[in-house]
């Protein structure tokens, strides 16, 4: 299946939904990964450390991520040990969560994934170069088509 099958939302739709969430600021994007183009948004959100975190009790922090609508990238489905870098960018991004098409239909998840099939990418904040087994991540270039 291609992303056209699942694209029921535009980047503006995703950004509008994210901007409706308290302490969240989003802008629409269109990201090209391999042969697929994904509508979505880049967002920043003020978060608080979980009570079980070793950082519990510290002040809030800002999380930045991409929320993209569509099927997972083919490169990620082949091997989850892949990092993505925007053309001319230094920071690497990793797929960190995803939802299938049932997410929008399930009342337990629809508030968090109203567009169904989607995934989030998070920036590498720690300079990760190898996986837990010591193997280097496969790096792929991605492109920001338009904002």
C-alpha positions in Angstrom: 0.0 0.0 0.0 1.1 3.5 -0.6 0.6 6.5 1.6 -2.0 7.8 -0.8 -4.2 5.1 0.7 -4.0 6.6 4.1 -3.6 10.3 3.4 -6.8 11.7 4.7 -5.1 14.5 6.5 -3.0 17.4 5.4 0.0 18.9 7.3 -2.4 21.8 8.2 -4.8 19.3 9.7 -2.1 17.7 11.8 -0.7 21.0 13.0 -4.2 22.3 13.8 -4.9 19.2 16.0 -1.5 19.5 17.7 -2.0 23.2 18.4 -5.2 22.3 20.1 -3.2 20.4 22.8 -2.2 22.5 25.8 1.5 23.7 25.8 2.1 22.5 22.2 3.2 24.6 19.2 3.1 23.0 15.7 3.7 23.9 12.1 2.7 21.9 9.0 5.4 20.0 7.0 5.6 17.7 4.1 8.5 15.2 4.5 10.0 12.9 1.8 11.4 9.6 3.0 12.6 7.3 0.2 9.9 7.2 -2.4 7.1 8.3 -0.1 5.9 11.8 1.0 4.3 12.3 4.4 2.1 15.2 5.5 2.4 16.1 9.1 3.7 18.6 11.5 6.8 19.5 13.5 5.9 20.3 17.1 7.4 21.4 20.4 5.6 20.4 23.6 6.3 21.3 27.2 6.5 18.0 29.1 7.0 16.9 32.7 9.2 14.0 33.8 7.3 10.8 34.7 7.2 10.1 38.5 9.3 6.9 38.0 12.0 8.7 36.0 15.4 9.3 37.5 14.7 13.0 36.6 11.4 13.1 38.4 11.0 16.4 40.3 13.1 18.4 37.9 11.4 21.2 36.0 9.5 20.8 32.7 11.4 20.1 29.4 10.6 20.7 25.8 10.1 17.8 23.5 10.4 18.3 19.7 9.1 15.8 17.2 7.6 15.2 13.8 4.1 13.7 13.6 3.7 12.2 10.2 0.6 10.6 8.7 1.0 7.4 6.6 2.5 4.0 6.7 5.9 3.5 8.3 8.9 4.2 5.9 10.0 1.1 4.0 13.6 1.5 5.3 12.3 1.3 8.9 10.1 -1.7 8.1 13.2 -3.5 6.7 15.4 -2.7 9.6 14.4 -0.7 12.7 18.1 0.1 13.1 17.9 3.2 10.9 18.5 6.9 11.6 17.3 9.7 9.3 19.0 13.0 8.6 17.5 16.0 6.8 19.5 17.1 3.8 22.1 19.6 5.0 21.2 18.8 8.6 23.4 17.6 11.4 20.8 16.1 13.7 19.7 12.6 13.3 16.0 11.5 13.8 14.6 8.2 14.8 11.2 6.7 14.5 10.0 6.5 18.1 6.3 5.5 18.0 3.6 4.6 15.5 0.0 3.7 15.2 -1.9 1.6 12.7 -5.1 2.4 10.9 -7.2 1.0 13.8 -5.9 3.7 16.2 -8.4 6.3 15.0 -11.3 3.8 15.5 -10.4 2.6 19.0 -11.8 4.9 21.7 -8.7 4.2 23.9 -6.3 5.6 21.3 -8.3 7.9 19.0 -7.6 11.0 21.0 -3.9 10.4 20.6 -3.9 9.2 16.9 -7.0 10.8 15.2 -5.5 10.3 11.7 -5.1 6.5 12.0 -1.9 5.2 10.5 0.9 7.6 11.6 4.3 7.7 13.2 6.5 10.1 15.2 10.1 10.9 14.7 12.3 12.2 17.5 15.6 14.0 17.3 18.7 12.3 18.6 19.5 14.3 21.7 22.4 12.1 22.9 24.7 11.5 19.9 23.6 7.9 19.4 25.8 6.2 16.7 25.3 2.5 17.5 22.4 0.3 18.6 22.3 -1.7 21.8 24.4 -4.4 20.2 27.2 -2.0 19.1 26.2 -2.0 15.4 26.1 1.4 13.6 22.7 2.7 12.5 22.0 2.7 8.8 21.6 6.4 7.9 19.1 7.7 5.4 18.6 11.2 4.0 15.2 12.7 4.2 13.9 15.9 2.6 11.6 18.6 3.8 9.4 19.2 0.7 7.6 22.3 2.0 6.2 23.8 5.1 
